[in-house]
């Protein structure tokens, strides 16, 4: 006769009532701690958290959503995440959301227009998200966000100033001005510009900053050359720049186009920065390893994500949120800029 070993009793998962009994508090106090309410004494909060750890209590997301009316999930609508800026913005938002205890559902659109954006917002609402961030770097994206109804928490990132919802953005104009100011301080008489696509709000802001800084210094303002953010466009536009007499400095609207420009300058026998200084924008991870290492404007996407999330959570809680929060950029000086060649 084979004796079967006694079955081990399966341990019941802890519930909120178990935490309350162990901590010696009410069910409501445990709920306040879980929802990060400020109306809990520090010693009580620590006692509840210790009980949660001891019991390995895992709150039910369904029960929590029913109790609070919130899913602890946010939606993000993005566009062309293959580009460094939108991809880094998305990553910064996701990291900030996770740090705050939120899950993220991403909706990537092939095109930003009013119908696609409104449909994506409604789809995310139907999925039960608490709020939505829209990464809208193009003018079409900004136009799509006009007159959004205030009955749901929506925040835009890198959009224009005339939308009806809060906006979080890096100060693109200030970044461009800093790059041009750096070149002028080295003694360059003017600065040419390789711009981004006209439909991108960031590209237009960088043009504005470039032009404003040149005009303030009393310098000639050349006609900007239009690229499409890719290294190929920077490479091809370099041929036009090489035909400019007395060219000594170029501000490029992103680092990828600057990479193409540097390649073509090298092929043409123009040494950077001895013959020509170059400033980029973004500070992509590879910028420090270009030949030469690229002077550029750094965007703090982590800080952008934190500030964006802070505004969104204020909207979710029904608080008065700022209409626009701006993250300052940073000039990073490397070896692609120097004094102009002697005439």
N, C-alpha and C positions, 0 to 999 in steps of 0.2 A: 504494500500500500504506500503510495507516494503522498507525502505530506506537503501540501502547498503552503508556502510562506504567507503569513498574514499580509493582507493588502494594506499598504500605507494609506492612511487617510489623506485625501487631497486637501491641501490648505486652501481655504476660501480667500479670495482676494480681499484685501482691506477696503472698507468703504469709509465715507466721510464720518459716519457715526463712530467708527473705531478710533479714528484720529481724535475726535472730540473727547471721547472718554479717556484716552490715554493722556491727552494734554490737559484734561480737567477744564475744558471750555465748552461753549455751546457750539451747536452745528453752524449757527450763523457766523461765529467768530472764525471758524475754519474757512468758511466761504470767503470772508473778508480777506483773510491772509492769502488765499489762492488767487483772489482777484486784485491783489496788491493795493488794498484800500489803505489810505493814510490814517484811518480811524482805529488803529490797533496799537496798543502799547508795545514798545520794543521787546520787553521781556516775555509778553504773551506771544508775540509773533515768533520769537525764537523757540518757545516751548512747542508751539504748533509745528514749526518746521522740523524740530527734533523728532516729534512723533511721526511726521510724514516719512522721515528717513528711516526710522526704526521699523515701521510697518511696511515700508516700500510701497506706499500708497500711490497709485496712479489715477489721477482724476479722469473720469469719463468725459471725453470731448462732447459726446451727445448730451449728457446730463448738464455739463457746464454751459453748453449753448442754450439749452432750454431754460436754465436758471438765469443766465445773464443776457440772453438775447443776442449773443455774439458767438461767432464760430472760431475766433482766433485765427482766421485765414484772411489774407489780403490778396487782391488781384493786381497784376501788373500787365499793362498793355504796352507792347514794345514793337519796334519797327527796325528792320535791317540790323539785327544783332551781330552780323559779320563785321561791322565797322567797330573800331576801337571805342569810340565815344559811347554809342548806345549800349554796347556789350558791357563796358565798365560801369556805366550808370545802372544797368540792370543788376550787375553783381553787387554794387554798393547798396542798392535797395534791398536785395535779398539778404545780405549779411546783416543789415540793420534790423530787418524784420525778424530774422531768426534770433538775434540777440535780445529782442523784445518779447520773444515767446510766440511769434506768429509764423504760421506756415504761409507759403506763397504759391499762388497759381498764376502761371504766365500764359498770356495770349499773344502770340506773335502774328502780326498782320503783314501781308505783302504790300499793302498800300494804306496810307493814312488819309482818310477822308471822312466826312461827317457820317455817312451811312455805315462804314466799317467800324468806326470808333464807337458810335452809339450802340451798334449791334453787339460789339464785344463787351461794352459796359453792362448791357442788359443780360448777356449770357453769364457774366461773372456774378451779377446780382442773383440770377436764378440759381446759381450754384451755392449761394449763401455766404459770399465773402462779406466782410465787414466794411470794406472800403476799397478803392481802386486808385492806383497810380498810373498815369498815362505818360509815357516817354514820347514827347512830341517835338522833335527837333526841327521839323519842316514847317513852312508856312501853312501848308494844307492841314497839318496836324493841329496847329494853333487855331485855324479857322473851324476845324471840326469841334473844338471845345467851347466855342462861343455859345452863350445862353444855355449852359448845362443846368438842369433843374437842381435846386439846392436841397432836395429831399434825400440825397445820398452823398456820402463822403467821397469826393474825387479830388485829387491833386495832380497837377501837371508838372512835368520836369522839362526844363530847357525849352519852354514855350514862350510865345510873345507876351507882352505886358497887357494886352487888351482882352484876355480871356476872362470869363466870369467866375473862375475858380482859383484857389491859391496856386502859386507857382513857386517852385524851387529851381534855382539855376546857378551856374557858375558865371561870374562876371566876364563874359567874353570880350567886351569892349575894353575893360581895364587890362586884360591879359595882352591884347594886341598893342595897346598903348605902351605897356611895359616893355614889350619886345622891341618896338620901334624906338622908344626912348633910350634903350640900351645901345642900339646901333648908332643913334645920333650922338650919344655921349662919347663914343669911340672916335668920332670925327667924320663920320660919313655925311655927305652933303644931302643925300636923300635916300629913300629906301623903296625899292620896287616890291610889288606884292603878287604872289600867286594865291588866288582866292579859291574858296570852295564853291560848290554849286549854288546858283542864285536862289533856288527854292529852299535852301537851308537857312534858318534863322541865325544859327551860330556863324555861318559864313558871312552873312550880312553884318552882324555885330562886329566881327573881326575886321571887316573892311572899314566900318565906321570908326573903330578905334585907331586903326592905321592912319586913316585920313585925318582924323582930329589931331593926332600927335604931330603929323607933318605940318599941318596948317598952323598949329600953335607955335611951332618952331620956325615958321616962315620958310619952309622948304617947298620945293616943287613937288607936286602930287602926280606921279605917273598914272597912266591908265592901268588898272589891275588886269592881270591875266587870269582867266577862269579855268580851274581844273575840276576834277570829279572825285577828289579825296584819294585816288589811287596813285601808287608809285609811277605807273605808266604815264599818267597825265603830267606829273612833275618832270619826268624824263623828257617828254615831248615838248613841253613849254620851255624847257631850258634852251632849246635852239633859238627861240624868239629872244630870250634874255641875252644870249650870247651876241646878238646883233646890236645890243644897246651900247652906244659909246659911253665910256667912263662909268660903267656899271660897277659898283663896289659893295652893295648890300641888298639882300632880298629877305623879306619876311614871308614865310610860307604858312598857309592856313592850317596845315596839319603835318605831322612827322612823316607819314607815308609819302606824301608828295615831295617832302624835303629829301627823302631817301632817293627817289628817282632823279631829282635835281642834282644831288651830289654825284650820283653815278655818271650823269651826262657831262657834268663839269670836269670830272676826272678824265673822261674819254677825250674831252676837248683840250686837255692840258692846262686847265685852270685850277690852281691850287687853293683850297679853302683852309684857313682864312687869309692866306698871303695875298691872293688876288681878289677874293670875294668872300664876304661874310654872309652866313646863312643862319636864320632863326626859324625854328619850327613851332608847333603848337600841339599839346597833349602830354608830352613826356611819356611816350609808349615805353615799355620795358626795354626795347632794343635800342632806344635813342642814345644811351650811354655807350653803345658798342658800334655805332656808325663810325666811318672813317671820313673825317675826324668825328669824335663824340659831339653830339648835337646840342647846341644851346637851344632851349625850348621853353614853352610855358606849360607848367604843370597844373592839371586839373585834379582837385582832391575829390575823387568820386566817392570815397568812403564817407567823407563829411557831407557831401551832397545827399547820399542815401540817408544818413542820420537825420539831417534837417528836414528832408522830405517826409520821412516817417513820422517825425515829431509833429509836423503840421497835420498829417493825415490822422494821427491818433487824436489830436485835438478836435478835428472835425467829427470823428467817430463818437467822441464823448460829448459832442454838442457844445463845445467851448468855442469862444471867438478865436479864430486862427488868423495869423498875419496873411495879408494878401500876396506878399512876395518875400521870399527869403533868398539871399544872395551869398554864395560862397566865393571868397576871393581867390584868384589864381596866384601862382608863384613863378617868378622868373628863375630858371635854372641855367646858370652860365657854365658852358663847357668850352670845348676847343674850336668850335666852328665859327667863332666871332673874334675879330681883332681890329686893329686900326686899319684904315684904308691904305692902299699902296701909295707911295709918293709919286707925284706927277712929274 
